[in-house]
Amino acid sequence: MKSDYQAIALVDDEEDIVNLFTELLKGNGYDVYGFTDPFLLLDYIHHHDHQFRLVLIDYKMPQLSGCELANKITDINSRIEMVLITAAANDIIKNNLDVEVIHKPTKNISTFTHSHKIYELNNK
C-alpha cells in the first residue's frame, strides 16, 4: 500500500460501481473505503476527518447530489480533495470548489486511475 498517503473514500449509490472502483484502486496500492450512502460517508468523515486525502463522489445519487456532498465535506475538512464521477456531463452544477470531473463509463479504465487528483497523491 502507499502508506505515505491517507486513504481514498468512494461514494456511489450503485454497489457494483463502488466494488469495481474500490478493487481497481486497491489493486493499484491505495487504501480505499467504499460507501453507497453519502450520509454514512459524511458521518464517517465527521468522526475521522483526517483519514481521507481524496473522496471520489458520484454526481447523481438519490439522497444527495455530488456537489451538495462536496460542499458538506468541505465544511468538515476543507483539505480533502474531491473528484466528481458522472455519466451526465452536462448536468453538473457549478460550485466554488476545486473539483475534478471524471466521466463514466470510461472507455479506458486507466482514465480513472490517471485522474489528476489521484496522480497528485503519488507525487506529494
Phi, psi and omega in degrees: 000155177279079189292346178285351186241152176282170186288164173252136172253146179228130178228127178207140181287348178263113183301324179298321178294316178301313181297316181298307183290327177296313180295321179299313181290320176298322177296339176263010172093010181267150173272114189235138175241123181258141179225143173254356181234116182298332180287327174293321176298314179300318179297317180296314179297321179302322181269345181224055191294345179253008182283325186256135173262334185217139174234126176262124192235125171293135182288317184253105175231147183294330185279326189195138177286159178301321179293319177298317179296317179301318178297320179293321177296318179299324177297328180279312181208106185288352180271352179285126176281152181221149175230131174269136177246126186213149170261350184248072187304324184277353183267355185292126179279135178295141173218176185270008183269153175273086186240122175284153179239130173244134181266137176239153354286147178273145177287332181228119184298339178294339174303320181292311184286347178256021174305147179302319182292321178291320178301319180298329178300324181282345186242020177250000000 
